[in-house]
């Protein structure tokens, strides 16, 4: 709730409570997961009126993410192999070249995703149309062998699409379901909307005033984290401790040595498949599967 922490204040000001609420159901959060409540200041009454707002703030494009259901789609492996085999076109430290290569991969996968979803939508629409036509024929006569095959294929296409949506919804919710293969989409949908509601930023208090404009909010967040990583000392003092205990030369060289490929591979393969190393959306499942290209 914005505007105030409490909705009731006693006449003497000694007691304050948050009494007023809005009662909503899950369907409301499915449609407006970013809805919030604003308490209006009151001067004559002991209660503050509350307003339910459903305004959506546009903070720009959503972060990219690779879904596990893509791995079984035709053309996915070819796109990944082609993107990772390309020369990033820059020279420099390995981490910079790796980030550039991941950027190329992300761009190629976005184009493939858009084409795949568009083609998938056409296939599902055609299957729905064929299924409706077959249902109309069933009301009048028995189906021929070819019509039975069309019926089974249409149901197969629709079932595969629902399974894909269920897997994507499960991954979006970041919930590990107790029973493998359970497709309780409503549960995962509710968890995704719950995450949206808790993670949404309606505004920030900057210098004592409330700011809700997305550009100003992003600017303030950037300034906050930039300040956290700034160096406070222009010239840090050095400590001179002649009698301090030191590790051996061999241990010092071991700690400062470069990471080996085996160490990096062991660290990556010990991570969960659905976890991403950063906001680039590249999951560990993809890195493990195409480890030879990395």
C-alpha positions as CSV (number, residue, x, y, z in Angstrom):
1,X,0.0,0.0,0.0
2,X,1.3,3.4,-1.0
3,X,0.5,6.8,0.5
4,X,0.4,5.7,4.2
5,X,1.2,2.8,6.3
6,X,-2.1,2.9,8.2
7,X,-5.8,3.5,7.3
8,X,-7.1,4.2,10.8
9,X,-5.9,6.8,13.4
10,X,-7.5,7.4,16.8
11,X,-8.6,10.9,17.6
12,X,-5.8,11.3,20.1
13,X,-3.3,9.9,17.6
14,X,-2.0,7.3,20.1
15,X,-3.3,4.3,18.1
16,X,-3.0,3.5,14.4
17,X,-4.0,0.4,12.5
18,X,-4.3,-0.9,9.0
19,X,-7.9,-1.9,9.0
20,X,-9.2,-1.3,5.4
21,X,-8.7,-3.9,2.7
22,X,-9.7,-4.8,-0.8
23,X,-11.1,-8.4,-1.3
24,X,-10.0,-9.8,-4.6
25,X,-9.9,-13.3,-6.1
26,X,-7.2,-15.1,-8.1
27,X,-8.9,-14.0,-11.4
28,X,-8.2,-10.4,-10.5
29,X,-4.4,-11.1,-10.1
30,X,-4.3,-13.1,-13.3
31,X,-5.5,-10.0,-15.2
32,X,-3.8,-7.3,-13.1
33,X,-0.8,-8.8,-11.3
34,X,0.8,-5.4,-10.8
35,X,-2.3,-3.8,-9.1
36,X,-1.7,-1.8,-5.9
37,X,-3.5,0.1,-3.2
38,X,-3.1,3.8,-2.5
39,X,-4.2,5.4,0.8
40,X,-5.6,8.9,0.4
41,X,-4.7,11.4,3.2
42,X,-7.7,12.2,5.4
43,X,-7.9,15.3,7.7
44,X,-11.5,15.2,9.0
45,X,-12.1,11.5,9.3
46,X,-10.3,8.9,11.4
47,X,-10.3,6.6,8.4
48,X,-8.3,7.1,5.2
49,X,-10.0,6.1,1.9
50,X,-8.1,3.5,-0.2
51,X,-8.1,3.4,-4.0
52,X,-7.3,0.2,-6.0
53,X,-5.2,1.1,-9.0
54,X,-4.4,-1.2,-11.9
55,X,-2.1,1.2,-13.9
56,X,0.8,-0.7,-15.6
57,X,4.2,1.0,-15.8
58,X,6.2,0.3,-18.9
59,X,9.8,-0.3,-17.9
60,X,10.9,-1.3,-21.4
61,X,11.4,-4.7,-23.0
62,X,11.2,-7.8,-20.8
63,X,14.4,-9.8,-20.1
64,X,15.3,-12.6,-22.5
65,X,15.1,-16.2,-21.2
66,X,15.7,-19.6,-22.8
67,X,13.0,-22.2,-22.0
68,X,13.6,-25.9,-21.7
69,X,10.9,-26.7,-24.2
70,X,12.9,-25.0,-27.0
71,X,15.6,-27.8,-26.9
72,X,13.2,-30.2,-28.6
73,X,12.1,-27.8,-31.3
74,X,13.5,-28.3,-34.8
75,X,16.2,-25.8,-35.7
76,X,17.2,-24.9,-32.2
77,X,20.5,-26.8,-32.0
78,X,21.5,-25.6,-35.5
79,X,20.9,-21.9,-34.5
80,X,23.0,-22.4,-31.3
81,X,25.8,-24.1,-33.1
82,X,25.9,-21.5,-35.8
83,X,25.9,-18.6,-33.3
84,X,28.6,-20.0,-31.1
85,X,30.8,-20.8,-34.1
86,X,30.8,-17.2,-35.4
87,X,33.8,-15.0,-34.7
88,X,32.7,-12.2,-32.3
89,X,34.8,-9.8,-34.3
90,X,36.7,-8.3,-31.4
91,X,40.0,-9.0,-29.8
92,X,40.6,-8.7,-26.1
93,X,40.3,-10.6,-22.8
94,X,38.5,-14.0,-22.9
95,X,35.6,-12.8,-20.8
96,X,34.9,-9.9,-23.1
97,X,34.9,-12.2,-26.2
98,X,32.6,-14.6,-24.3
99,X,30.1,-11.9,-23.5
100,X,30.1,-10.8,-27.1
101,X,29.6,-14.4,-28.3
102,X,26.7,-14.7,-25.9
103,X,25.2,-11.5,-27.2
104,X,25.3,-13.0,-30.8
105,X,23.7,-16.1,-29.5
106,X,20.9,-14.2,-27.7
107,X,20.2,-12.2,-30.9
108,X,20.1,-15.3,-33.1
109,X,17.8,-17.1,-30.6
110,X,15.4,-14.1,-30.5
111,X,14.9,-14.2,-34.2
112,X,14.5,-18.0,-34.2
113,X,12.0,-17.7,-31.3
114,X,9.8,-15.2,-33.1
115,X,9.7,-17.4,-36.2
116,X,9.1,-20.5,-34.2
117,X,6.2,-19.0,-32.3
118,X,4.6,-17.6,-35.4
119,X,4.9,-20.9,-37.2
120,X,3.6,-22.7,-34.1
121,X,0.6,-20.4,-33.9
122,X,-0.3,-21.2,-37.5
123,X,0.0,-25.0,-36.9
124,X,-2.2,-24.7,-33.8
125,X,-4.8,-22.6,-35.6
126,X,-4.9,-25.2,-38.4
127,X,-5.3,-28.0,-36.0
128,X,-8.2,-26.2,-34.2
129,X,-9.9,-25.6,-37.5
130,X,-9.5,-29.3,-38.6
131,X,-10.8,-30.5,-35.2
132,X,-13.9,-28.3,-35.4
133,X,-14.5,-29.6,-38.9
134,X,-14.2,-33.2,-37.8
135,X,-16.5,-32.6,-34.8
136,X,-19.1,-31.4,-37.3
137,X,-18.7,-34.5,-39.5
138,X,-19.1,-36.7,-36.4
139,X,-22.6,-35.4,-35.8
140,X,-23.7,-36.6,-39.2
141,X,-21.8,-39.9,-40.0
142,X,-18.8,-42.1,-39.1
143,X,-15.3,-40.9,-40.0
144,X,-13.3,-42.3,-42.8
145,X,-9.7,-43.6,-42.2
146,X,-8.2,-40.4,-43.5
147,X,-10.5,-38.3,-41.2
148,X,-9.6,-40.4,-38.2
149,X,-5.9,-39.8,-38.9
150,X,-6.6,-36.0,-39.1
151,X,-8.5,-36.2,-35.8
152,X,-5.6,-37.9,-34.0
153,X,-3.0,-35.6,-35.5
154,X,-5.0,-32.5,-34.5
155,X,-5.3,-33.7,-31.0
156,X,-1.6,-34.5,-30.9
157,X,-0.7,-31.0,-32.0
158,X,-2.9,-29.4,-29.4
159,X,-1.6,-31.7,-26.7
160,X,2.0,-30.9,-27.5
161,X,1.2,-27.2,-27.4
162,X,-0.4,-27.5,-24.0
163,X,2.6,-29.4,-22.7
164,X,4.9,-26.7,-24.0
165,X,3.0,-24.0,-22.2
166,X,2.9,-26.0,-19.0
167,X,6.7,-26.5,-19.1
168,X,7.3,-22.8,-19.8
169,X,4.9,-21.8,-17.0
170,X,6.6,-24.2,-14.6
171,X,10.0,-22.6,-15.5
172,X,8.6,-19.1,-15.1
173,X,7.3,-19.8,-11.6
174,X,10.7,-21.1,-10.5
175,X,8.9,-23.8,-8.4
176,X,10.2,-27.4,-8.4
177,X,7.0,-29.4,-8.4
178,X,6.9,-32.4,-6.1
179,X,5.6,-34.8,-8.6
180,X,7.4,-35.1,-11.9
181,X,5.2,-34.7,-14.9
182,X,2.4,-32.9,-13.1
183,X,0.9,-30.2,-15.3
184,X,-1.1,-28.1,-12.8
185,X,-0.9,-25.0,-15.0
186,X,-3.3,-23.0,-12.8
187,X,-1.0,-23.4,-9.8
188,X,2.1,-22.3,-11.8
189,X,0.2,-19.4,-13.4
190,X,-0.8,-18.2,-9.9
191,X,2.8,-18.4,-8.7
192,X,4.1,-16.4,-11.7
193,X,1.5,-13.7,-11.0
194,X,2.5,-13.7,-7.3
195,X,6.1,-13.2,-8.3
196,X,5.1,-10.3,-10.6
197,X,3.1,-8.7,-7.8
198,X,6.0,-8.9,-5.3
199,X,8.7,-7.9,-7.8
200,X,6.8,-5.0,-9.4
201,X,8.2,-1.5,-8.6
202,X,5.4,1.1,-8.5
203,X,7.7,3.9,-7.6
204,X,10.5,5.1,-5.3
205,X,10.8,7.9,-2.7
206,X,13.6,10.2,-3.9
207,X,14.6,13.1,-1.7
208,X,11.4,12.9,0.2
209,X,9.1,12.9,-2.9
210,X,7.4,10.0,-4.5
211,X,8.5,9.2,-8.1
212,X,6.6,6.8,-10.3
213,X,7.8,7.6,-13.8
214,X,9.8,4.6,-15.2
215,X,12.6,6.7,-16.6
216,X,13.2,8.4,-13.3
217,X,12.9,5.2,-11.3
218,X,15.5,3.4,-13.5
219,X,17.8,6.4,-13.2
220,X,17.6,6.4,-9.4
221,X,18.2,2.6,-9.2
222,X,21.2,3.0,-11.5
223,X,22.6,5.8,-9.4
224,X,22.1,3.8,-6.2
225,X,24.0,0.7,-7.4
226,X,26.7,2.8,-9.2
227,X,27.4,4.5,-5.9
228,X,27.8,1.1,-4.2
229,X,30.6,0.1,-6.6
230,X,32.5,3.4,-6.5
231,X,35.9,3.6,-4.8
232,X,35.7,5.7,-1.6
233,X,39.5,6.0,-1.2
234,X,41.5,7.6,-4.0
235,X,44.7,6.3,-2.5
236,X,44.3,3.5,0.0
237,X,47.0,3.4,2.7
238,X,49.3,0.4,2.7
239,X,49.9,-1.6,5.9
240,X,53.5,-2.4,6.9
241,X,53.6,-5.5,9.0
242,X,57.1,-7.0,9.1
243,X,56.3,-9.9,11.5
244,X,52.9,-11.0,10.0
245,X,52.7,-14.7,9.1
246,X,52.7,-15.5,5.4
247,X,51.7,-18.5,3.3
248,X,54.3,-20.4,1.4
249,X,55.3,-19.5,-2.1
250,X,53.7,-22.6,-3.5
251,X,50.4,-21.8,-1.8
252,X,50.6,-18.2,-3.1
253,X,51.1,-19.4,-6.6
254,X,48.3,-21.9,-6.3
255,X,45.8,-19.2,-5.2
256,X,46.9,-16.7,-7.9
257,X,47.0,-19.3,-10.7
258,X,44.5,-19.2,-13.6
259,X,41.4,-21.4,-13.4
260,X,41.7,-24.6,-15.4
261,X,39.1,-25.8,-17.8
262,X,38.4,-28.8,-15.6
263,X,37.7,-26.5,-12.6
264,X,35.4,-24.3,-14.7
265,X,33.5,-27.3,-16.1
266,X,33.2,-28.9,-12.6
267,X,31.7,-25.6,-11.2
268,X,29.2,-25.3,-14.1
269,X,28.1,-28.9,-14.1
270,X,27.5,-28.7,-10.3
271,X,24.9,-25.9,-10.9
272,X,21.2,-26.5,-11.5
273,X,20.0,-26.7,-15.1
274,X,17.3,-24.1,-14.7
275,X,19.6,-21.5,-13.2
276,X,20.9,-18.7,-15.3
277,X,24.4,-17.2,-14.7
278,X,23.1,-13.7,-15.1
279,X,20.4,-11.5,-16.6
280,X,21.3,-12.6,-20.2
281,X,18.9,-15.5,-19.9
282,X,21.4,-18.1,-20.9
283,X,20.7,-21.2,-18.7
284,X,23.2,-23.7,-17.5
285,X,21.3,-26.4,-19.3
286,X,22.3,-24.8,-22.7
287,X,25.9,-24.3,-21.6
288,X,26.1,-28.0,-20.5
289,X,24.6,-29.3,-23.6
290,X,26.9,-27.3,-25.9
291,X,29.9,-27.4,-23.7
292,X,32.2,-28.5,-26.5
293,X,31.4,-25.2,-28.4
294,X,32.2,-23.1,-25.3
